[in-house]
Amino acid sequence: MNQHQKKMIAPTVITVLLSAYMLTYFFVLLAVPMPVWVKVLVGLIPLGMLGASVYVFIQRIKEIRSGEEDDLSQY
């Protein structure tokens, strides 16, 4: 296991756990009896957070692979 793979473990685990939590929240929300428009409105929140989480995960993996470890060097 090389150095880059070790640094990818934590972001991967966090993203998987967060994704599982958000998807569970979304499916439980679908089971709760309430008007459909409320379900759609409230259901967009966890799906949006899931999308943002995956986007940030992809950006972090690109940073690790490129060797850019220090985010402060961008400023």
C-alpha positions in Angstrom: 0.0 0.0 0.0 1.6 3.2 -1.1 1.4 6.6 0.6 -1.4 7.9 -1.6 -3.6 5.0 -0.9 -3.2 5.4 2.9 -4.3 9.0 2.6 -7.4 8.0 0.7 -8.8 5.7 3.4 -10.2 8.3 5.7 -12.1 10.4 3.1 -13.4 7.1 1.6 -14.7 5.8 4.9 -16.3 9.2 5.8 -18.0 9.5 2.4 -19.4 6.0 2.5 -20.8 6.4 6.1 -22.2 9.8 5.3 -23.8 8.5 2.0 -25.3 5.6 3.9 -26.8 8.0 6.5 -28.2 10.4 3.9 -29.7 7.6 1.8 -31.3 6.0 4.9 -32.7 9.4 6.0 -34.1 9.8 2.5 -35.8 6.4 2.4 -37.2 6.8 5.9 -38.6 10.1 4.8 -40.4 8.5 1.9 -42.1 6.1 4.3 -43.5 8.8 6.6 -47.0 9.8 5.8 -47.1 13.4 4.6 -48.1 15.3 1.4 -46.0 14.5 -1.6 -44.8 18.1 -2.1 -43.4 18.1 1.4 -41.6 14.8 0.8 -40.1 16.2 -2.3 -39.1 19.5 -0.7 -37.6 17.9 2.4 -36.1 15.0 0.4 -34.0 17.4 -1.7 -32.0 18.4 1.3 -30.3 15.0 2.0 -29.9 14.3 -1.7 -28.2 17.7 -2.2 -25.9 17.0 0.8 -25.1 13.6 -0.7 -24.2 15.2 -4.0 -22.0 17.8 -2.4 -20.3 15.1 -0.3 -19.5 13.1 -3.4 -18.2 16.2 -5.2 -15.9 17.1 -2.3 -14.7 13.5 -2.1 -13.8 13.5 -5.8 -11.9 16.8 -5.4 -10.0 15.5 -2.4 -9.0 12.3 -4.2 -7.7 14.5 -7.1 -5.7 16.6 -4.6 -4.1 13.5 -3.0 -3.2 12.0 -6.4 -1.6 15.2 -7.6 0.4 15.5 -4.4 -1.2 18.8 -3.4 -1.6 18.1 0.3 -1.5 21.6 1.7 -4.6 23.6 0.8 -3.1 26.7 2.3 -0.6 26.9 -0.6 -3.5 27.9 -2.9 -3.9 31.3 -1.0 
